[in-house]
Amino acid sequence: MQVETNQIVTFHYDVTTAEGVEVDSSRGRAPMSALLGHGNLIRGVEDALIGRQAGDHFTLDLAPEAAYGPVQEGLRQRVSKKYFRDPRRLRAGAQALLESRDGPRWVTVLKVGQSVVDVDLNHPLAGQTLHFVIDITAVRAATPEELEHGHAHGEGGHSH
Ligand code: ZN
């Protein structure tokens, strides 16, 4: 079965930066399952999966534009500490989870003040060229329920 939009692809992946720093890996845990064509994966990975099949192993280098986008100016903001789950653990240079209007979002802490925090809202991987190693372990049709929800169910997907 060839990978197409609206199918569930299950795969193992390693992601490293252009400098070889490991960002994420599924090895040693369950592979990831994703419904294609519903914005569940970054565009460059989704495009590279199309037309492949179970058992395929491939590598991929994605420029920022095909991954998490370029670093955008003007995304520095001063926010109240109350929007962080654990304000006492905020440290300049570290990532922190900000409770934004659109849901929780990872930001980079620039400066911690008494009651406010300066943060950079760019995705931590913005501006990075990323190297992927991907092994497709399974491909299957999505169920009507998965298509309705817009994501994969079962192992490596959503359980609810
Ligand atoms: Zn669901």
Residues whose N, C-alpha, C, O or C-beta is under 5 A from the ligand:
A	BS01	ZN	H149 H158
